[in-house]
Amino acid sequence: MGWTYNHEDGGSISLSFSSPGRKSTTYLHDEWEDGLRLIDGHIYITSKLLEMRTFAEIEYSSKTDTMTITTSPTPGVVTDLGIIAQHESRLQHGQQPEPEPEEMIIEATNSMSAEESEKINFGKYSPPAILDALYTLDDQLQKEGLSLWDELGFYGGNYHSEYRNTPWDVIAFGWTGGDGVHYGFLTEFGAVTELNEAPIVMVSPMGGDQAGEVVANNIREFLSIIAIHESLLYYLFDNEEAYLAHQKQDEQSEWAPTEEEKVCSRQIKDRMVETLNLPMIEQPYAYLGRVNAERAKRIVVATHDGLGVTNIHPDENGRQHESLLVDDDLEAEELQEYLARATYAGKLALIRDFNAKDFNSEDLEEIMVEEMIKLGLIDELARKNASAW
């Protein structure tokens, strides 16, 4: 299924995925010990951790004592699936694991092809040429024994995100390989005409219902920031002094790169900046502050995830935009009454809130799906339906 694993020094396990245009490595350490068990020399992984690391859907049938594992092209972790599933099933029923129970049946299938996943991801848009330029540059560097992706801190991938809290109007293009963190183009519910001009969002699925954050005005400025220092995007700093102190601490760390590694990294990033003719950003920390401040000014309706809605329907100039609280107490009747009077921006804000917090009933989901169809949000609906968990 595309995954290999190695035992590392210190007891951790590295799991690597590789295919054309995709590469990812993640590690299982002692902090996940509740999800890993060592029995008779074999390492077993619980179904919950397997779901988290493989983006797989795992279904157990008590009637047939069968576990079905359905995976997708999204990066994850896979080790001996047959042993894992058999062991977990028997543990759940208070039985001792058996190496090869003949009655067990394991099915592992790909839910969709890479082409299908890319089509869902990009929808009506075409992948911008700058992404191809990144792949081409990495191919050139690979021939020289170097890697562009390793230095950028993320790996390119045109497949869709399977995290439910990834905004449905985000087109993913890069993955860090840790905790599902990925970058994407924010299409503003299809209002963006070209992806080259779309804001760039960093999505941290483990961040719960506030998973998305705008980190750059466009892809070119995003790559310029990454070329300066990727930690600007990974951490929240109270001020620029805190950022500079963190950078200095990193340089003094025992895990800090050697001078030779620093020179190599700088040369690769400078080569990307020159090849792609990227803009120069003089004050990167101040730039990120401006990005957030400028977006805040453009938000018409605030949303729970912090992204807000910037869309204004031409027929609704001057109308008051009303919000609806999405919580466990929301009933179908109240939702329908709101939709009957809501503005276009208000409806989009509601969709974004459901995206972040999920639906608490099938009735609410059915109503919102019908509304998304009425609004012509076909691409967003396709991404919603393709999300696995």
N, C-alpha and C positions, 0 to 999 in steps of 0.2 A: 504493500500500500504506500510505498515511497518513503518509509521511515526506517532509520537505523538507530541503534543506541550503543553507548559505551559506558563502562564503569570508570569514573574519574577518581583521581586521588582525593581522599577525604570522605569517600562514601557517596558522593553525588552521582547522578546518572545524567549524561548528556544525550539528548534526543535530537536528531537532525533530519530535516526533510530537504530533498533536492529534486528539482525537475527544471526543464527549460524555462528560464525567466523567473524562477522562484527558488529561494534558499532560506532556510530558517533553522536555528538551533535554540533549544530551550533546555533548562536544567531543573531536575528535581533534587532538592536538598532535604536536609533533616527537618526543615520547617514544614514539610508536607508528610511527616512520618505517619500521621493518622490515615493517610491515603495509600501508603505503601506498606507491604508486609513481606518479610523474608521468611520463607518456609522451605525447608529441605533444599536450600541453595537456589531457589527460584524467587524472583521478586515479583509480587503480585500488586496490581493497582486496582483500587476500588472503582466501581462503576461511575461514581460521582466525579472523581478526579479524571477518569478516562474521558467523560463527557466534556469536562472543562478544557482538557488539553488537546482533544481531537476534534472538537466541535461536532462530535457524533451524536446521533440519537440512539439511545439504548432502551429497548423495550423487553420486558420479561413476561413470559406467558406461564402462569402457574399450571395451566391445563396441560401443556405439553412439556413443561420444565425446559423451555427453550429461551435463550437470550438472542435477540436480533440486534446487530450493530450496523447502523447505516451511517456511512461517512460521506464527506464531500471534499472538493478540491481545497478547501480552506486549510491552512497549516494547522497541525496539531500533533499529538503524540500517539504513536501506535507501537506497542510491543506485542509479542505473542498473544494475539487476540483470543485464540481458542482456549488457552490455559487461563487467561484472565477471566473470560466470561464464565467458564465452567466453575472456577474457584469462587467467584463472587456469588453465583447463583446458589451454590451449596452452602456458603456461609450465611446467606440470608435465611436459609431454612434450618439453621442450627446443625448442619451436617458437616462432617469432616471432608476436606477437599480430596478428590480422587484424581490421579494423573490423567486417565483416559477413559472416562465413562462413555460407553458406546452409545447410550441413548441420547447424549447431548448433540444438538445440531446448532452450528454457528453460521450465520449468514452475514457476510460483509460486502456491501455493494456501494458503488459511488452514486450519489444522489443525482448528479448532473455532470456534464462534461465541462471542461475548461472554457470552451467556446460559449456554452449556454450561460455559465456563470459570468463571463465577461459581458455578454449581451444584457443580462439583468443589471449588472453593475452600471454600465454606461447609458443604457436606455437610448434616448434620442440623440445623445451626444457621441461624437467620435473622439477616441483618445487623442489628446494634443500631441503635436510633433515633438515637444520637449521631452516627453516620456520615452519615445523612441531614441532620442538623442542620448538619454541617460543609459539605455541598454547598449547602444552602440559604443559609447565611451567605456562602459564596463567590459565589453567584449575585447576592446583594444587593450585595456589594462590587464585583463586576465592573461592575454598572450605574453605580457611582460612579467607575469607572476604576481600581479597586484590585484586589488579589488576595490572598486568604487563604493559598493554597498557597505562593505565593512567600515569604511571611513565615514560614511554618511550616518551610520547608526540606524538605518532602515533598509529594507529590501523591497524592490519593486514587485507589484503583483496587480493584475487587472481584474482579479476575481472579486465577487461581492462579499460584503461582510455578513456573517451569520449571527452577529450579536443583535439582539432585539433593541438595545438602547443606542445603536448607531443611528443617527438621524436618517430618516428615509430619503431625504433629499441630499445625502452625501454620497459621492462616488469615490470609493476607496482606491488608492494608488500605491500605498507604501505601508509596510508592516515592520515593527521594531523587533518582533520575535519574542517579546516578553509581555505577559498579562494581556495579550490581545490588543495592545496599543497600536493604532494605525492612523494614517493621515488620509485626508480625502478632500475633494472639491465640494464646497457648499453651493449647491445650485439655486438656493432660495426658491425651492419648489418649482424649478424649471424656468424661473425668470431670467437666469443668467444666459446670455446668448452664446458665449464662448467660454470653454473651461479655462483658457489662459487668463481670463479676467475674474474667475471665481475665487472667493475667499478660501483660504486653506484652514481646515479644521483638524485638530488633534483629538482623536476619540480614545478615551480611556474607559473601556467597558466595565472595569472593576470599580469605576467611580460612581456606579449606581445610576440614579436618575439625573445626574448632572455630568454626563460622560463627555460632552463635546465642548471644545473651546476654540475660538478663532485665534490663530497664531500668526497669520500673514495675510496681506491683501490679495496676493496672487501667488502662483507657483514659482515664478522667477524670484520674487522677494523671499519666499520660503526657502528656496535652495541657497540663497545668499546668506540667510541667517544660519542655516545648517552648516554652511562652509566656514562660518566664524566660530561657532561653538554650539553643539546640539543641546547642551545642558540648559541653555536659555529657554528651551521649550519644555524640558522635563520637570523642572522645579519651579515652585512659586517663591519668589523673593520679595521681601518687604520693601526693599529699595536697591539701588544700584550698588551701594556699598556691600550689602549682603551678597549680591551676585559675585562681585569681585573677590570677596573673602572666600566664597565657596570655590571659585576657580583656583585661587591660590592654594587652598586646602587640597584640592584634587591634584595639583602639581606636586605637592609634597607627600602624597600618599604612597604607601609601599606598592600599590598597584598602578602607579602612574607610569605611562609609557616612557621608554628610554628616549634619549635625545635623538637617536637614529630613527626611532619610530615616529617621533614628532615631526622630524624633517620630511619623512616619507608621506605622512598624513597631510602635511601642509602642501607638499608638491601635488598630491592627487587632487586636493580640494581646489588649489589654484588652477590646476589644469581644467577642472570642471567649470570654474568661473570664466576662464578665458574661452574655452570651447563653446560654451552656451551664451557667452557675452552677457553675463548676469550683472545686475546693477550693484553698485557699491553702497553699503549701508554703514555710515560713519559711526553712529551710536546705536548699536543693536538693542540695548536694554530700553532706551528711550523709544525706539521704534515700536517695540511690543506694547508699550504703554499707549502710544498714539493709535495703534491698531484697535485696541480695546475701547479707547475713548471715542474714536470716530464711529465705530460700530454702534456704541451706545446711543449716539446722537441720531442714528438712522433707524433705530428700532421703533416701530409703530405700536406693537403690542408685545409686552414682556411675556416670557414663557418660563416655565419651571426649570428648564435645563440651562437657562442663561443665554441661549443663542438669540432668542427673540425672533420676531417677524418684521421684515423690512418692506414687504410687498404692499403696495397701495393700488387698489382697483381704480381706474380712471373715473368710473361712475359714482365713486363713493367719497370724493373730496369733500371735506367738511363734516363728514359723519363721525359720530362718537363711537369709538371702538370699545366694546364690552368684552370682558373675559369671563370664563366659566371655570370654577374650581373643579379640578379632576381629583376625586378621592373615592374612598370605598362607599360613601353615602350617596354618590351620584346615581340617579335612577334614569331609566330610559325616557320617561315622560319629560323630565326636566331637561334632558339633553335635546330632545326633539323641539321643545319650546325655545330653547336657546338658538338652535340652528335656524329656526324660522325667522328670527330677528337679527341674527349676527351679521356683521360685515365680512367681506372676503378675508381681510387680515385677521379678524377674530376667529374665523373658522380654521385658518392655517395655524394660528396659535394653539387652538384646541387639538388639532392633529399632532402638533409637536409635543404637547403635554401628554397625550395618550402614548405617543412614541416613547417618551421618557419614563412614564410611570406604568404603562401597560393597561390593559382592560381588566375590569373586575367581573365582567360577565360577557357571555356570547351575544346578548342582546345589544349591549353598547357597541361591541365590535362590529356587529352587522350594520348598525345605523351609521357608524363612521365609515365603513367600507363603501356603503351606498353614497355617502356624501363625497368621498374621495373620487368616486367614479363621476359624479355630477360635476366636480371641479376639474375633471380631466387629468387627475394626478395618477396616470396609469403607470409611469415609471416608478413613482414612489410606492404604489400599491404592489408592484412586482417585487421591489426590494423588501417590503414588509412581509410578503408571503414567503420569500426565500430565506428569511431569518429563521434559524433553528431554535434558538433559546435566548 
